[in-house]
């Protein structure tokens, strides 16, 4: 039986922080370039395929709830993304990517509910970077434009939906490092003030995120462990820059500072993780959030011919993480 390391994220900050910065990007956090490489999904080595099964982990039992498969081509770019929802609201969705001369050319989404099908076409600038994304379908009709700064970094992403909803994400850098993203959302067809979401980055990962003039923030203590912290009467937009100064002054002790300063918090996402000692990527996870809990098991097929993990339910892992 292979040896595994159980990593409880809340107890292993120092070790995780010293590793290479490769983390799972969150498509819901803010507008971003398409996720096309294994590293966008937090995978450290090049893979040809990943298979992931999500199991219910609550009083209803341990039945599979979702299957997800990612296929990558010979150039290490995402070829197909398949998701199957299992249970009462069963569905299937396939994203099929097409490339020309190594650049993303188009994307076709096929869903079991055909009204959710869509076709996406990509345009590129003279440097070969994605400059525009145009999507059409029964329920889908939007355009997304991408702008870059003089150093070739993404600087603005602007999404326009046929419903009138618009989202615009502006990226800010200091000394060549991403420090902040500000995303504005508004609807030209409705008389409503625009909402702004702020995401502050540190060491390549989100550290704080909040909206408008909120007094509460989401604190991303680890890659996949987040807390809700309340500042009382003080607004987050004035408090978070102060915290960022404290972080940059002493990043190694920032987690300790936050725990000692903000002992009352709301647990939003907490994950326990396991990986084989001979491979860099996780194969087992136990995820708990305010809505449900999931046991997640993954198998990775690496480009060098090796593989690790399994999608079978592991009762031993469950026993370890529930203790």
Secondary structure, 3 states (H helix, E strand, C coil): CCCEEEEEHHHCHHHHHHCCCCCECCCCCCCCCCCCEHHHECCCCCEEEEEEEEEECECCECCEEEEEEEEECCCCEEEEEEEEECCCCCEEEEEEEEEECCEEEEEEEEECCHHHCEEEEEEECCCCCEEEEEEECCCCEEEEEEEECCCCCEEEEEEEECCCEEEEEEEEEECCEEEEEEEEEEECCCCCCCEEEEEEEECCEEEEEEECCCCEEEEEEECCEEEEEECCCCCHHHHHHHHHHHHHHCHHHHHHHHHHHCCCCEEEEEEEEEEECCCCCEEEEEEEECCCEEEEEEEEEECCCCEEECCCCCHHHHHHHHC
